Amino acid sequence: MAEWYVYMLLCADQSLYTGVATDIDARVATHNAGKGAKYTRGRLPVKLVYQEKVGARGAALSREHAIKRLRRTAKRQLIVRLNSGSMQVPRRTRKSG
């Protein structure tokens, strides 16, 4: 049985994308090739900023859902904790208009 992971990508527009995969490196390559999720296709390139080993697929999907419900600041805290404070995730600015 394959191990499942939850991951977050930082997109070129500074938005965060959350997904699940068994092979994160291959999945990130798929996203950057423009063949991943529709959301990331127009926001290339993407960079892996968070990964969490979850175990079973169902647990990974549940964790993905929980992360997607978090505010951006809470997601940033997860990323910073994973990277021991060495990675700064830019704050997203609002477009005026």
Buried (B, 14 or more C-beta within 10 A) or exposed (E): EEEBBBBBBBBEEEBBBBBBBEEBEEBBEBBBEEEBBEBBEEBBEBEBBBBBEBEEBEEBBBBBEEBBEBEEEEBBEBBBEBEEEEBEBEEEEEEEE
